[in-house]
Amino acid sequence: MAADRSGHGTTTRHSGEWEKREDSTERRRTDLLGAIMDWEAGELSNVDTLELFSALVENGQAWTLQGAYGRQATALIEAGYLTPSGVVTELGTTVTD
């Protein structure tokens, strides 16, 4: 899977943490930004990368951020890990780190 750009996953973030938090919009934004920064640094695991791109496709940001995000989202959709609306597919649930 092309999602882990670094070949290693070293994040301490729990899968989907930025999507499942219910406390505040600002907190979710901060967590999403942190996940984006971790992805750019090559520090997200495959599972966390899939969760990040699921969130970015669902909220539309995958298509408005720099081109690498749209290309990665497209690759995950075309590979069958995400639906075009950003839902993790059955195949996506088999992704491991």
VEXVEXFI-289913 format. One record per atom (N, C-alpha, C, O): atom name; residue in three letters; x, y, z. Coordinates in nm, 4 decimals, always signed. Atoms other than C-alpha are relative to their C-alpha. Example, Ala and Ser with C-alpha at 12.3 -4.5 7.8 and 13.67 -1.06 7.14 Angstrom:
BEGIN
+------+-----+----------+----------+----------+
! atom ! res !       xx !       yy !       zz !
+------+-----+----------+----------+----------+
!    N ! ALA !  +0.0890 !  -0.1190 !  +0.0000 !
!   CA ! ALA !  +1.2300 !  -0.4500 !  +0.7800 !
!    C ! ALA !  +0.0900 !  +0.1200 !  +0.0000 !
!    O ! ALA !  +0.1936 !  +0.1181 !  +0.0665 !
!    N ! SER !  -0.0820 !  -0.1190 !  -0.0060 !
!   CA ! SER !  +1.3670 !  -0.1060 !  +0.7140 !
!    C ! SER !  -0.0770 !  +0.1090 !  +0.0730 !
!    O ! SER !  -0.0261 !  +0.2198 !  +0.0899 !
+------+-----+----------+----------+----------+
***
This chain:
BEGIN
+------+-----+----------+----------+----------+
! atom ! res !       xx !       yy !       zz !
+------+-----+----------+----------+----------+
!    N ! MET !  +0.0843 !  -0.1181 !  +0.0000 !
!   CA ! MET !  +0.0000 !  +0.0000 !  +0.0000 !
!    C ! MET !  +0.0887 !  +0.1243 !  +0.0000 !
!    O ! MET !  +0.1853 !  +0.1315 !  +0.0759 !
!    N ! ALA !  -0.0826 !  -0.1196 !  +0.0158 !
!   CA ! ALA !  +0.1399 !  +0.3392 !  -0.0984 !
!    C ! ALA !  -0.0197 !  +0.1006 !  +0.1116 !
!    O ! ALA !  +0.0458 !  +0.2048 !  +0.1113 !
!    N ! ALA !  +0.0357 !  -0.0986 !  -0.1001 !
!   CA ! ALA !  -0.0022 !  +0.5117 !  +0.2074 !
!    C ! ALA !  +0.1137 !  +0.0357 !  +0.0948 !
!    O ! ALA !  +0.1223 !  +0.1506 !  +0.1381 !
!    N ! ASP !  -0.1075 !  -0.0301 !  -0.0915 !
!   CA ! ASP !  +0.3065 !  +0.4833 !  +0.4276 !
!    C ! ASP !  +0.1217 !  +0.0413 !  -0.0798 !
!    O ! ASP !  +0.1973 !  -0.0434 !  -0.1273 !
!    N ! ARG !  -0.1048 !  -0.0534 !  +0.0861 !
!   CA ! ARG !  +0.5519 !  +0.7078 !  +0.2469 !
!    C ! ARG !  +0.1388 !  -0.0255 !  +0.0547 !
!    O ! ARG !  +0.2348 !  -0.0240 !  -0.0224 !
!    N ! SER !  -0.1329 !  +0.0129 !  -0.0575 !
!   CA ! SER !  +0.8388 !  +0.6464 !  +0.4870 !
!    C ! SER !  +0.0473 !  -0.1442 !  +0.0105 !
!    O ! SER !  +0.1669 !  -0.1692 !  +0.0250 !
!    N ! GLY !  -0.0379 !  +0.1386 !  -0.0187 !
!   CA ! GLY !  +0.8326 !  +0.2696 !  +0.5092 !
!    C ! GLY !  -0.0006 !  -0.0408 !  +0.1465 !
!    O ! GLY !  +0.0239 !  -0.1571 !  +0.1787 !
!    N ! HIS !  +0.0111 !  +0.0335 !  -0.1423 !
!   CA ! HIS !  +0.7931 !  +0.2897 !  +0.8864 !
!    C ! HIS !  -0.1081 !  +0.0847 !  +0.0624 !
!    O ! HIS !  -0.1284 !  +0.1999 !  +0.0240 !
!    N ! GLY !  +0.1038 !  -0.0745 !  -0.0697 !
!   CA ! GLY !  +0.5117 !  +0.3913 !  +1.1151 !
!    C ! GLY !  +0.0386 !  +0.0165 !  +0.1452 !
!    O ! GLY !  +0.0568 !  -0.0830 !  +0.2154 !
!    N ! THR !  -0.0466 !  -0.0220 !  -0.1365 !
!   CA ! THR !  +0.6098 !  +0.5524 !  +1.4436 !
!    C ! THR !  -0.0903 !  +0.0932 !  +0.0786 !
!    O ! THR !  -0.0488 !  +0.1478 !  +0.1808 !
!    N ! THR !  +0.0867 !  -0.0935 !  -0.0694 !
!   CA ! THR !  +0.3121 !  +0.7578 !  +1.5465 !
!    C ! THR !  -0.0581 !  -0.0609 !  +0.1271 !
!    O ! THR !  -0.0724 !  -0.1827 !  +0.1370 !
!    N ! THR !  +0.0663 !  +0.0466 !  -0.1210 !
!   CA ! THR !  +0.1549 !  +0.7334 !  +1.8901 !
!    C ! THR !  -0.1492 !  +0.0299 !  -0.0061 !
!    O ! THR !  -0.2225 !  -0.0009 !  +0.0879 !
!    N ! ARG !  +0.1405 !  -0.0344 !  +0.0174 !
!   CA ! ARG !  -0.1792 !  +0.8563 !  +1.7591 !
!    C ! ARG !  -0.0818 !  -0.1273 !  -0.0135 !
!    O ! ARG !  -0.0383 !  -0.2224 !  -0.0786 !
!    N ! HIS !  +0.0896 !  +0.1138 !  +0.0143 !
!   CA ! HIS !  -0.4689 !  +0.6122 !  +1.7921 !
!    C ! HIS !  -0.0802 !  +0.0159 !  -0.1274 !
!    O ! HIS !  -0.1200 !  +0.1271 !  -0.1622 !
!    N ! SER !  +0.0732 !  -0.0048 !  +0.1265 !
!   CA ! SER !  -0.6463 !  +0.5241 !  +1.4686 !
!    C ! SER !  -0.1319 !  +0.0741 !  +0.0156 !
!    O ! SER !  -0.2108 !  +0.0449 !  +0.1054 !
!    N ! GLY !  +0.1268 !  -0.0715 !  +0.0047 !
!   CA ! GLY !  -0.9273 !  +0.7645 !  +1.3921 !
!    C ! GLY !  -0.0219 !  +0.0987 !  +0.1123 !
!    O ! GLY !  -0.1310 !  +0.1545 !  +0.1240 !
!    N ! GLU !  +0.0168 !  -0.0873 !  -0.1153 !
!   CA ! GLU !  -0.8668 !  +0.9739 !  +1.7021 !
!    C ! GLU !  -0.0531 !  +0.1362 !  -0.0401 !
!    O ! GLU !  -0.1392 !  +0.1918 !  +0.0281 !
!    N ! TRP !  +0.0404 !  -0.1340 !  +0.0419 !
!   CA ! TRP !  -0.9101 !  +1.2984 !  +1.5104 !
!    C ! TRP !  -0.1417 !  +0.0022 !  -0.0526 !
!    O ! TRP !  -0.2054 !  +0.1076 !  -0.0503 !
!    N ! GLU !  +0.1372 !  +0.0039 !  +0.0493 !
!   CA ! GLU !  -1.2416 !  +1.1840 !  +1.3606 !
!    C ! GLU !  -0.0996 !  -0.0295 !  +0.1116 !
!    O ! GLU !  -0.2121 !  +0.0204 !  +0.1076 !
!    N ! LYS !  +0.0948 !  +0.0502 !  -0.0984 !
!   CA ! LYS !  -1.3981 !  +1.0257 !  +1.6685 !
!    C ! LYS !  -0.0122 !  +0.0876 !  +0.1233 !
!    O ! LYS !  -0.1015 !  +0.0657 !  +0.2053 !
!    N ! ARG !  +0.0076 !  -0.0894 !  -0.1140 !
!   CA ! ARG !  -1.3310 !  +1.3007 !  +1.9210 !
!    C ! ARG !  -0.1297 !  +0.0797 !  -0.0048 !
!    O ! ARG !  -0.1696 !  +0.1294 !  -0.1102 !
!    N ! GLU !  +0.1283 !  -0.0703 !  -0.0058 !
!   CA ! GLU !  -1.6529 !  +1.4620 !  +2.0351 !
!    C ! GLU !  +0.0089 !  +0.1325 !  +0.0755 !
!    O ! GLU !  -0.0894 !  +0.2064 !  +0.0798 !
!    N ! ASP !  -0.0053 !  -0.1130 !  -0.0903 !
!   CA ! ASP !  -1.5233 !  +1.7398 !  +2.2607 !
!    C ! ASP !  -0.0129 !  +0.1369 !  -0.0659 !
!    O ! ASP !  -0.0942 !  +0.2175 !  -0.0207 !
!    N ! SER !  +0.0123 !  -0.1326 !  +0.0604 !
!   CA ! SER !  -1.4715 !  +2.0391 !  +2.0290 !
!    C ! SER !  +0.0526 !  +0.0003 !  -0.1424 !
!    O ! SER !  +0.1405 !  -0.0779 !  -0.1787 !
!    N ! THR !  -0.0445 !  -0.0143 !  +0.1385 !
!   CA ! THR !  -1.4301 !  +2.1433 !  +1.6689 !
!    C ! THR !  +0.1456 !  +0.0422 !  -0.0041 !
!    O ! THR !  +0.2216 !  -0.0068 !  -0.0875 !
!    N ! GLU !  -0.1395 !  -0.0462 !  -0.0014 !
!   CA ! GLU !  -1.1051 !  +2.3214 !  +1.7543 !
!    C ! GLU !  +0.0943 !  -0.1164 !  +0.0285 !
!    O ! GLU !  +0.1998 !  -0.1268 !  -0.0341 !
!    N ! ARG !  -0.0843 !  +0.1150 !  -0.0341 !
!   CA ! ARG !  -0.9624 !  +2.0037 !  +1.9091 !
!    C ! ARG !  +0.0123 !  -0.0932 !  -0.1203 !
!    O ! ARG !  +0.1215 !  -0.1416 !  -0.1502 !
!    N ! ARG !  -0.0035 !  +0.0871 !  +0.1178 !
!   CA ! ARG !  -1.0588 !  +1.7976 !  +1.6013 !
!    C ! ARG !  +0.0893 !  +0.0616 !  -0.1073 !
!    O ! ARG !  +0.1669 !  -0.0088 !  -0.1718 !
!    N ! ARG !  -0.0831 !  -0.0671 !  +0.0988 !
!   CA ! ARG !  -0.8976 !  +2.0593 !  +1.3760 !
!    C ! ARG !  +0.1473 !  -0.0147 !  +0.0347 !
!    O ! ARG !  +0.2295 !  -0.0421 !  -0.0527 !
!    N ! THR !  -0.1377 !  +0.0122 !  -0.0449 !
!   CA ! THR !  -0.5791 !  +2.0505 !  +1.5828 !
!    C ! THR !  +0.0498 !  -0.1422 !  -0.0222 !
!    O ! THR !  +0.1614 !  -0.1616 !  -0.0703 !
!    N ! ASP !  -0.0405 !  +0.1389 !  +0.0183 !
!   CA ! ASP !  -0.5695 !  +1.6705 !  +1.5764 !
!    C ! ASP !  +0.0163 !  -0.0329 !  -0.1475 !
!    O ! ASP !  +0.1099 !  -0.1037 !  -0.1847 !
!    N ! LEU !  -0.0110 !  +0.0236 !  +0.1429 !
!   CA ! LEU !  -0.6313 !  +1.6640 !  +1.2016 !
!    C ! LEU !  +0.1260 !  +0.0658 !  -0.0546 !
!    O ! LEU !  +0.1966 !  +0.0063 !  -0.1360 !
!    N ! LEU !  -0.1217 !  -0.0683 !  +0.0420 !
!   CA ! LEU !  -0.3552 !  +1.9190 !  +1.1486 !
!    C ! LEU !  +0.1230 !  -0.0784 !  +0.0447 !
!    O ! LEU !  +0.2188 !  -0.0925 !  -0.0312 !
!    N ! GLY !  -0.1112 !  +0.0811 !  -0.0494 !
!   CA ! GLY !  -0.1234 !  +1.7091 !  +1.3642 !
!    C ! GLY !  +0.0199 !  -0.1252 !  -0.0841 !
!    O ! GLY !  +0.1331 !  -0.1641 !  -0.1129 !
!    N ! ALA !  -0.0094 !  +0.1197 !  +0.0838 !
!   CA ! ALA !  -0.2044 !  +1.4014 !  +1.1571 !
!    C ! ALA !  +0.0563 !  +0.0348 !  -0.1372 !
!    O ! ALA !  +0.1354 !  -0.0411 !  -0.1932 !
!    N ! ILE !  -0.0535 !  -0.0453 !  +0.1291 !
!   CA ! ILE !  -0.1348 !  +1.5953 !  +0.8371 !
!    C ! ILE !  +0.1501 !  +0.0222 !  +0.0120 !
!    O ! ILE !  +0.2269 !  -0.0200 !  -0.0745 !
!    N ! MET !  -0.1432 !  -0.0254 !  -0.0202 !
!   CA ! MET !  +0.1992 !  +1.7082 !  +0.9748 !
!    C ! MET !  +0.0765 !  -0.1316 !  +0.0160 !
!    O ! MET !  +0.1859 !  -0.1472 !  -0.0385 !
!    N ! ASP !  -0.0640 !  +0.1315 !  -0.0166 !
!   CA ! ASP !  +0.2823 !  +1.3511 !  +1.0818 !
!    C ! ASP !  +0.0113 !  -0.0720 !  -0.1338 !
!    O ! ASP !  +0.1134 !  -0.1349 !  -0.1613 !
!    N ! TRP !  -0.0044 !  +0.0652 !  +0.1316 !
!   CA ! TRP !  +0.1940 !  +1.2223 !  +0.7324 !
!    C ! TRP !  +0.1096 !  +0.0615 !  -0.0859 !
!    O ! TRP !  +0.1850 !  -0.0097 !  -0.1522 !
!    N ! GLU !  -0.1021 !  -0.0669 !  +0.0799 !
!   CA ! GLU !  +0.4140 !  +1.4829 !  +0.5682 !
!    C ! GLU !  +0.1406 !  -0.0363 !  +0.0473 !
!    O ! GLU !  +0.2344 !  -0.0378 !  -0.0323 !
!    N ! ALA !  -0.1299 !  +0.0381 !  -0.0547 !
!   CA ! ALA !  +0.6994 !  +1.3793 !  +0.7992 !
!    C ! ALA !  +0.0264 !  -0.1493 !  -0.0170 !
!    O ! ALA !  +0.1336 !  -0.1979 !  +0.0191 !
!    N ! GLY !  -0.0169 !  +0.1435 !  +0.0180 !
!   CA ! GLY !  +0.6443 !  +1.0128 !  +0.7088 !
!    C ! GLY !  -0.0125 !  -0.0783 !  +0.1284 !
!    O ! GLY !  +0.0436 !  -0.1872 !  +0.1402 !
!    N ! GLU !  +0.0080 !  +0.0618 !  -0.1322 !
!   CA ! GLU !  +0.5503 !  +0.9266 !  +1.0671 !
!    C ! GLU !  -0.1330 !  -0.0675 !  +0.0302 !
!    O ! GLU !  -0.1540 !  -0.1114 !  +0.1433 !
!    N ! LEU !  +0.1273 !  +0.0679 !  -0.0242 !
!   CA ! LEU !  +0.1994 !  +0.7812 !  +1.0244 !
!    C ! LEU !  +0.0092 !  -0.1459 !  -0.0409 !
!    O ! LEU !  +0.0730 !  -0.1803 !  -0.1404 !
!    N ! SER !  +0.0100 !  +0.1410 !  +0.0360 !
!   CA ! SER !  +0.1348 !  +0.4105 !  +1.0247 !
!    C ! SER !  -0.0967 !  -0.0136 !  -0.1182 !
!    O ! SER !  -0.1659 !  +0.0818 !  -0.1537 !
!    N ! ASN !  +0.0943 !  +0.0242 !  +0.1100 !
!   CA ! ASN !  -0.0604 !  +0.2554 !  +0.7368 !
!    C ! ASN !  -0.1439 !  +0.0198 !  +0.0456 !
!    O ! ASN !  -0.2241 !  +0.0801 !  -0.0256 !
!    N ! VAL !  +0.1371 !  -0.0115 !  -0.0517 !
!   CA ! VAL !  -0.3741 !  +0.2362 !  +0.9525 !
!    C ! VAL !  -0.0348 !  +0.1465 !  +0.0225 !
!    O ! VAL !  -0.1423 !  +0.1914 !  -0.0173 !
!    N ! ASP !  +0.0271 !  -0.1415 !  -0.0263 !
!   CA ! ASP !  -0.3466 !  +0.5989 !  +1.0642 !
!    C ! ASP !  -0.0047 !  +0.0816 !  -0.1285 !
!    O ! ASP !  -0.0805 !  +0.1781 !  -0.1377 !
!    N ! THR !  +0.0048 !  -0.0672 !  +0.1301 !
!   CA ! THR !  -0.2757 !  +0.7100 !  +0.7063 !
!    C ! THR !  -0.1358 !  -0.0213 !  -0.0641 !
!    O ! THR !  -0.1942 !  +0.0721 !  -0.1190 !
!    N ! LEU !  +0.1315 !  +0.0294 !  +0.0571 !
!   CA ! LEU !  -0.5930 !  +0.5386 !  +0.5915 !
!    C ! LEU !  -0.1084 !  +0.0792 !  +0.0719 !
!    O ! LEU !  -0.1985 !  +0.1327 !  +0.0073 !
!    N ! GLU !  +0.0975 !  -0.0782 !  -0.0766 !
!   CA ! GLU !  -0.7916 !  +0.7044 !  +0.8715 !
!    C ! GLU !  +0.0095 !  +0.1489 !  -0.0346 !
!    O ! GLU !  -0.0928 !  +0.2161 !  -0.0476 !
!    N ! LEU !  -0.0181 !  -0.1404 !  +0.0375 !
!   CA ! LEU !  -0.6431 !  +1.0444 !  +0.7848 !
!    C ! LEU !  -0.0647 !  +0.0278 !  -0.1343 !
!    O ! LEU !  -0.1417 !  +0.1229 !  -0.1480 !
!    N ! PHE !  +0.0542 !  -0.0256 !  +0.1330 !
!   CA ! PHE !  -0.7312 !  +1.0154 !  +0.4183 !
!    C ! PHE !  -0.1498 !  -0.0253 !  -0.0068 !
!    O ! PHE !  -0.2192 !  +0.0365 !  -0.0875 !
!    N ! SER !  +0.1447 !  +0.0167 !  -0.0097 !
!   CA ! SER !  -1.0755 !  +0.8853 !  +0.5032 !
!    C ! SER !  -0.0635 !  +0.1318 !  +0.0442 !
!    O ! SER !  -0.1620 !  +0.1769 !  -0.0142 !
!    N ! ALA !  +0.0514 !  -0.1277 !  -0.0502 !
!   CA ! ALA !  -1.1330 !  +1.2060 !  +0.7013 !
!    C ! ALA !  +0.0148 !  +0.1103 !  -0.1045 !
!    O ! ALA !  -0.0768 !  +0.1904 !  -0.1235 !
!    N ! LEU !  -0.0228 !  -0.1056 !  +0.0994 !
!   CA ! LEU !  -0.9809 !  +1.4265 !  +0.4297 !
!    C ! LEU !  -0.0927 !  -0.0136 !  -0.1204 !
!    O ! LEU !  -0.1376 !  +0.0872 !  -0.1750 !
!    N ! VAL !  +0.0937 !  +0.0191 !  +0.1115 !
!   CA ! VAL !  -1.1964 !  +1.2723 !  +0.1559 !
!    C ! VAL !  -0.1410 !  +0.0335 !  +0.0461 !
!    O ! VAL !  -0.2148 !  +0.1013 !  -0.0253 !
!    N ! GLU !  +0.1345 !  -0.0274 !  -0.0505 !
!   CA ! GLU !  -1.5107 !  +1.2863 !  +0.3721 !
!    C ! GLU !  -0.0275 !  +0.1494 !  +0.0122 !
!    O ! GLU !  -0.1371 !  +0.1947 !  -0.0207 !
!    N ! ASN !  +0.0250 !  -0.1433 !  -0.0186 !
!   CA ! ASN !  -1.4646 !  +1.6565 !  +0.4499 !
!    C ! ASN !  +0.0388 !  +0.0841 !  -0.1220 !
!    O ! ASN !  +0.0221 !  +0.2061 !  -0.1212 !
!    N ! GLY !  -0.0313 !  -0.0692 !  +0.1240 !
!   CA ! GLY !  -1.3428 !  +1.7449 !  +0.0991 !
!    C ! GLY !  +0.1383 !  +0.0628 !  -0.0064 !
!    O ! GLY !  +0.1780 !  +0.1128 !  -0.1116 !
!    N ! GLN !  -0.1304 !  -0.0646 !  -0.0017 !
!   CA ! GLN !  -1.0003 !  +1.8709 !  +0.2041 !
!    C ! GLN !  +0.1045 !  -0.0720 !  -0.0844 !
!    O ! GLN !  +0.2029 !  -0.0104 !  -0.1256 !
!    N ! ALA !  -0.0964 !  +0.0730 !  +0.0832 !
!   CA ! ALA !  -0.8184 !  +1.5982 !  +0.0102 !
!    C ! ALA !  +0.0130 !  +0.0651 !  -0.1370 !
!    O ! ALA !  +0.1173 !  +0.0554 !  -0.2017 !
!    N ! TRP !  +0.0027 !  -0.0578 !  +0.1352 !
!   CA ! TRP !  -0.9140 !  +1.7870 !  -0.3054 !
!    C ! TRP !  +0.0372 !  +0.1478 !  -0.0009 !
!    O ! TRP !  +0.0494 !  +0.2076 !  -0.1078 !
!    N ! THR !  -0.0337 !  -0.1420 !  -0.0059 !
!   CA ! THR !  -0.8245 !  +2.1373 !  -0.1814 !
!    C ! THR !  +0.1409 !  +0.0253 !  +0.0527 !
!    O ! THR !  +0.1945 !  +0.1346 !  +0.0344 !
!    N ! LEU !  -0.1377 !  -0.0128 !  -0.0471 !
!   CA ! LEU !  -0.4856 !  +2.0775 !  -0.0171 !
!    C ! LEU !  +0.0947 !  -0.0188 !  -0.1175 !
!    O ! LEU !  +0.0494 !  -0.0419 !  -0.2297 !
!    N ! GLN !  -0.0968 !  +0.0167 !  +0.1081 !
!   CA ! GLN !  -0.1644 !  +2.0513 !  -0.2196 !
!    C ! GLN !  -0.0192 !  -0.1341 !  -0.0698 !
!    O ! GLN !  -0.0791 !  -0.2259 !  -0.0138 !
!    N ! GLY !  +0.0262 !  +0.1134 !  +0.0876 !
!   CA ! GLY !  -0.1597 !  +1.7932 !  -0.4968 !
!    C ! GLY !  +0.0289 !  -0.1374 !  +0.0555 !
!    O ! GLY !  -0.0394 !  -0.2332 !  +0.0194 !
!    N ! ALA !  -0.0348 !  +0.1318 !  -0.0546 !
!   CA ! ALA !  +0.0029 !  +1.5111 !  -0.2999 !
!    C ! ALA !  -0.1168 !  -0.0626 !  +0.0739 !
!    O ! ALA !  -0.1314 !  -0.1849 !  +0.0744 !
!    N ! TYR !  +0.1136 !  +0.0525 !  -0.0747 !
!   CA ! TYR !  -0.3119 !  +1.4789 !  -0.0882 !
!    C ! TYR !  -0.1042 !  -0.0582 !  -0.0947 !
!    O ! TYR !  -0.1563 !  -0.1673 !  -0.0711 !
!    N ! GLY !  +0.0959 !  +0.0503 !  +0.0983 !
!   CA ! GLY !  -0.5417 !  +1.4420 !  -0.3864 !
!    C ! GLY !  +0.0502 !  -0.1253 !  -0.0686 !
!    O ! GLY !  -0.0267 !  -0.2182 !  -0.0930 !
!    N ! ARG !  -0.0573 !  +0.1188 !  +0.0641 !
!   CA ! ARG !  -0.3054 !  +1.1947 !  -0.5505 !
!    C ! ARG !  -0.0041 !  -0.1206 !  +0.0935 !
!    O ! ARG !  -0.0370 !  -0.2315 !  +0.0513 !
!    N ! GLN !  +0.0034 !  +0.1109 !  -0.0965 !
!   CA ! GLN !  -0.2794 !  +0.9852 !  -0.2333 !
!    C ! GLN !  -0.1432 !  -0.0478 !  +0.0205 !
!    O ! GLN !  -0.1686 !  -0.1681 !  +0.0250 !
!    N ! ALA !  +0.1408 !  +0.0372 !  -0.0170 !
!   CA ! ALA !  -0.6567 !  +0.9937 !  -0.1835 !
!    C ! ALA !  -0.0485 !  -0.0792 !  -0.1212 !
!    O ! ALA !  -0.1158 !  -0.1812 !  -0.1061 !
!    N ! THR !  +0.0385 !  +0.0696 !  +0.1221 !
!   CA ! THR !  -0.7101 !  +0.8911 !  -0.5452 !
!    C ! THR !  +0.0594 !  -0.1405 !  -0.0035 !
!    O ! THR !  -0.0087 !  -0.2361 !  -0.0407 !
!    N ! ALA !  -0.0648 !  +0.1317 !  -0.0013 !
!   CA ! ALA !  -0.4598 !  +0.6063 !  -0.5089 !
!    C ! ALA !  -0.0699 !  -0.0947 !  +0.0979 !
!    O ! ALA !  -0.0880 !  -0.2126 !  +0.0678 !
!    N ! LEU !  +0.0686 !  +0.0842 !  -0.0981 !
!   CA ! LEU !  -0.6373 !  +0.4782 !  -0.1968 !
!    C ! LEU !  -0.1388 !  -0.0406 !  -0.0483 !
!    O ! LEU !  -0.1837 !  -0.1523 !  -0.0225 !
!    N ! ILE !  +0.1324 !  +0.0316 !  +0.0561 !
!   CA ! ILE !  -0.9757 !  +0.4960 !  -0.3708 !
!    C ! ILE !  +0.0146 !  -0.1014 !  -0.1120 !
!    O ! ILE !  -0.0579 !  -0.2008 !  -0.1157 !
!    N ! GLU !  -0.0178 !  +0.0906 !  +0.1134 !
!   CA ! GLU !  -0.8495 !  +0.3285 !  -0.6883 !
!    C ! GLU !  +0.0474 !  -0.1385 !  +0.0433 !
!    O ! GLU !  +0.0158 !  -0.2377 !  -0.0223 !
!    N ! ALA !  -0.0474 !  +0.1286 !  -0.0515 !
!   CA ! ALA !  -0.6793 !  +0.0536 !  -0.4839 !
!    C ! ALA !  -0.1082 !  -0.0736 !  +0.0774 !
!    O ! ALA !  -0.0919 !  -0.1909 !  +0.1112 !
!    N ! GLY !  +0.1115 !  +0.0642 !  -0.0680 !
!   CA ! GLY !  -1.0108 !  -0.0150 !  -0.3102 !
!    C ! GLY !  +0.0009 !  +0.0103 !  +0.1509 !
!    O ! GLY !  -0.0775 !  -0.0574 !  +0.2174 !
!    N ! TYR !  -0.0054 !  -0.0161 !  -0.1449 !
!   CA ! TYR !  -0.9164 !  +0.0958 !  +0.0424 !
!    C ! TYR !  -0.1041 !  +0.0987 !  +0.0525 !
!    O ! TYR !  -0.1482 !  +0.0878 !  +0.1669 !
!    N ! LEU !  +0.1008 !  -0.1005 !  -0.0350 !
!   CA ! LEU !  -1.1602 !  +0.3910 !  +0.0465 !
!    C ! LEU !  -0.1039 !  +0.0073 !  -0.1102 !
!    O ! LEU !  -0.0745 !  -0.0188 !  -0.2269 !
!    N ! THR !  +0.1014 !  -0.0299 !  +0.1010 !
!   CA ! THR !  -1.4870 !  +0.4639 !  -0.1265 !
!    C ! THR !  +0.0201 !  +0.1446 !  -0.0441 !
!    O ! THR !  +0.0900 !  +0.2199 !  +0.0238 !
!    N ! PRO !  -0.0121 !  -0.1400 !  +0.0432 !
!   CA ! PRO !  -1.5144 !  +0.7890 !  -0.3255 !
!    C ! PRO !  -0.0541 !  +0.1009 !  +0.1012 !
!    O ! PRO !  -0.0203 !  +0.2191 !  +0.0947 !
!    N ! SER !  +0.0503 !  -0.0912 !  -0.1033 !
!   CA ! SER !  -1.7021 !  +0.9357 !  -0.0281 !
!    C ! SER !  +0.0860 !  -0.0034 !  +0.1257 !
!    O ! SER !  +0.0578 !  +0.0684 !  +0.2215 !
!    N ! GLY !  -0.0935 !  +0.0008 !  -0.1117 !
!   CA ! GLY !  -1.4165 !  +0.8480 !  +0.2103 !
!    C ! GLY !  -0.0205 !  -0.1094 !  +0.1032 !
!    O ! GLY !  +0.0505 !  -0.1134 !  +0.2037 !
!    N ! VAL !  +0.0245 !  +0.1082 !  -0.0946 !
!   CA ! VAL !  -1.5567 !  +0.5423 !  +0.3852 !
!    C ! VAL !  +0.1056 !  -0.1086 !  -0.0204 !
!    O ! VAL !  +0.1357 !  -0.1463 !  -0.1336 !
!    N ! VAL !  -0.0970 !  +0.1090 !  +0.0077 !
!   CA ! VAL !  -1.2980 !  +0.2748 !  +0.4674 !
!    C ! VAL !  -0.0744 !  -0.1262 !  -0.0430 !
!    O ! VAL !  -0.1747 !  -0.1638 !  +0.0177 !
!    N ! THR !  +0.0656 !  +0.1198 !  +0.0551 !
!   CA ! THR !  -1.3888 !  -0.0352 !  +0.2658 !
!    C ! THR !  +0.0373 !  -0.1238 !  +0.0813 !
!    O ! THR !  +0.1197 !  -0.1173 !  +0.1726 !
!    N ! GLU !  -0.0333 !  +0.1255 !  -0.0641 !
!   CA ! GLU !  -1.3802 !  -0.3968 !  +0.3765 !
!    C ! GLU !  +0.1488 !  -0.0314 !  -0.0189 !
!    O ! GLU !  +0.2159 !  -0.0756 !  +0.0743 !
!    N ! LEU !  -0.1424 !  +0.0192 !  +0.0266 !
!   CA ! LEU !  -1.0385 !  -0.4244 !  +0.2099 !
!    C ! LEU !  +0.0833 !  +0.0915 !  +0.0903 !
!    O ! LEU !  +0.1865 !  +0.0503 !  +0.1431 !
!    N ! GLY !  -0.0715 !  -0.0951 !  -0.0849 !
!   CA ! GLY !  -0.9289 !  -0.1153 !  +0.4020 !
!    C ! GLY !  +0.0087 !  -0.0452 !  +0.1452 !
!    O ! GLY !  +0.1047 !  -0.0125 !  +0.2149 !
!    N ! THR !  -0.0022 !  +0.0468 !  -0.1383 !
!   CA ! THR !  -1.0172 !  -0.2816 !  +0.7308 !
!    C ! THR !  +0.1041 !  -0.1097 !  +0.0213 !
!    O ! THR !  +0.1338 !  -0.1450 !  +0.1354 !
!    N ! THR !  -0.1033 !  +0.1030 !  -0.0122 !
!   CA ! THR !  -0.7543 !  -0.5483 !  +0.6563 !
!    C ! THR !  +0.1400 !  +0.0580 !  +0.0059 !
!    O ! THR !  +0.2364 !  -0.0161 !  +0.0248 !
!    N ! VAL !  -0.1307 !  -0.0654 !  -0.0018 !
!   CA ! VAL !  -0.4704 !  -0.2937 !  +0.6483 !
!    C ! VAL !  +0.0600 !  -0.0100 !  +0.1393 !
!    O ! VAL !  -0.0070 !  +0.0147 !  +0.2396 !
!    N ! THR !  -0.0723 !  +0.0067 !  -0.1274 !
!   CA ! THR !  -0.2111 !  -0.3468 !  +0.9193 !
!    C ! THR !  +0.1249 !  +0.0845 !  -0.0093 !
!    O ! THR !  +0.1620 !  +0.1315 !  -0.1169 !
!    N ! ASP !  -0.1237 !  -0.0794 !  -0.0037 !
!   CA ! ASP !  +0.1009 !  -0.1644 !  +1.0251 !
!    C ! ASP !  +0.1118 !  -0.0929 !  -0.0077 !
!    O ! ASP !  +0.2274 !  -0.0506 !  -0.0065 !
+------+-----+----------+----------+----------+
***
